[in-house]
Amino acid sequence: MNNEYINYPDNAMVWVYNADRFLTADDKQHITTKVQDFIDNWDSHGSLVKGTFTILHDAFLVIFADDQGDPLCGRAQSASVNLVKELEKDLNIKFLDRMRQSFQENNEVKLVKLAELKTLYKDGKINDETLVFDNTVINKKDFDSRWKVALKDSWHKRFV
């Protein structure tokens, strides 16, 4: 998918949306078309936002905005959330459910409910070294360094 975000500065804003199911090729095409159209017209304080996005592991929509020193206005941030709500309706998918989490097992992403982590941990199916995705990251630096971390180093640990 699109990797333009790699060249964004560390302070670029990031929003990670975890899907409740894996995205199909048709889903990804719809998302790509709709999100690109949104980004091409995304403005804040009357200026176009330098933005990009990517779809990772067929489960995450990640939107980046380089505010270039001028913080995004609330209206611009709300517009991006409204876009994701539209995608949810269009595709019958949930991106905004914060009780949805993901972890990686043998290079394969697993989608689970937050409450399931405790059982998986207790049953030995995941452990302190299991990689989890921290979708609460807010900038590119955090995305690059701690979006995927060992369970023992994440906020998820308190739920197991």
N, C-alpha and C positions, 0 to 999 in steps of 0.2 A: 504494500500500500504506500501511500504518500509518506515520504520521509523528509519533507522540506523543514519540518520542525527541528531537525538536528542542528540547523544553522541559526536557530533563534537564540537570543541571549538567555542567560540563567534566570533572569527575573521575569521572563515571559510568563503570563498567566496560563494555568492549565486547568481543564475540567475533564475528569475521567468519568465516563458513564459505563457502568457494568451491566451488560444485558442479562436477562434472566434465561436466555437460551442462546445457542450458537446461531450466528447469522448465516443465512444462505447466500449464494451468489446473487440472487435477485434482491435480497435485503441490502447487501453491500452496494449494489448498483443504485438502488433507490436512495440510500443514505448518501452516497457519493454525489449524486446529482443534486439532491436537496441541500446538503450542507455546503457544497461548493457555491451554489447559487446564493445561499445566505451569506457566506463569507465575502463574496464578490460585492455585496451591497451592505455589509455590516458597518454601521457608523457609530461614532461616539463623539459627542460635542461637535457634531457637524463635519467630522473628518472620518475618512474610511479607516477602519481598523485593519492593521496588518495581521491577518489570521491564517491559520491553516488547520488541518485535521489529519488524523490517521485512524485506521481501524486495525486493531491488534488482536491476534489470537482468535479472530472471528467472534470475539466476545466483548471488546471494549471500543467505544467511540471516544476518542481523545481530541479535544479542541484546544488549540493554542492561540493566544493573542499577545502580540508584542505591543504593549501600550506606549512604547517609545517615550517614556517619561511622563506621559499624560494619562493618569488612571482612567480606566473605562468608567463611563457614567453608569448609573444604576439601570437606566433604560436599555443600554447596550447589553449589560449582563442579563437582564430579564428577557431580552429578545432571544438570547442564545438558549435559555431555559425553555422558552416557548417553542423554539425550534425542536428541541428534544421531545417535548410533549407531543408535538405534531407527528414526529417520527414514531412515537409509541402508538398513536392512534392508527397511523398509516400501516404499520407493520404488525400490529397486535403483539407488542413486545413491551417489556418494562425496562427502562433505563434509569429511572429515578427512585427505585426501591433501594434504600440504603441498607436494608436487611439482607440484600444479596451480596455475597462475597465470592471470591475465587481464590484457588490455590493451584500450585503446579505440582504434578506428580509424574515423574519420568518424562519430563518435557511436554506433558499434556495438561492443558488447563481444565480444571474441574469447577463447575458452577454450583454453589451451594447456598443455602440460607445460613445466616449468621448462627442461628441456634444449632445447626447441624455440626458446627466445628467442635463443640464440646464432646459430642458423641464420637465423632471421628477420632478425636485426640484420646479419649478414654479407651476406645477400642484398638488403639495403636495403629490406626490407618494413616494418621498424620502425627508428626512429632515436632519438637522444637526447631528442627532444621528444615522443615517443610517450608517451601517458598510460598508466601501469600502476597496478594496484591493490595497495596495501600492506596485506595482510590481517593483518599483525603488530601493527597498532595496538591499544592496550590501554585507551584511555579516549576519551570523547566528544570532548575537545579535539583529540586526534590524529586521530580519525576525521574530524572536520570540516575539519581543516587539511591532512592529509597522507595520507588514504586513497587518493586519486587524485592522483598526482604524475607529473611528467616522468621518464622513465627515467633521465636523467642525475642526478636528485636522489634516486633510490631505491636500496635495497639490491640491487635486481635488476641494476644496472649491472655489478657485478663478475662476473656470469655471462655477459655478452656480450662 
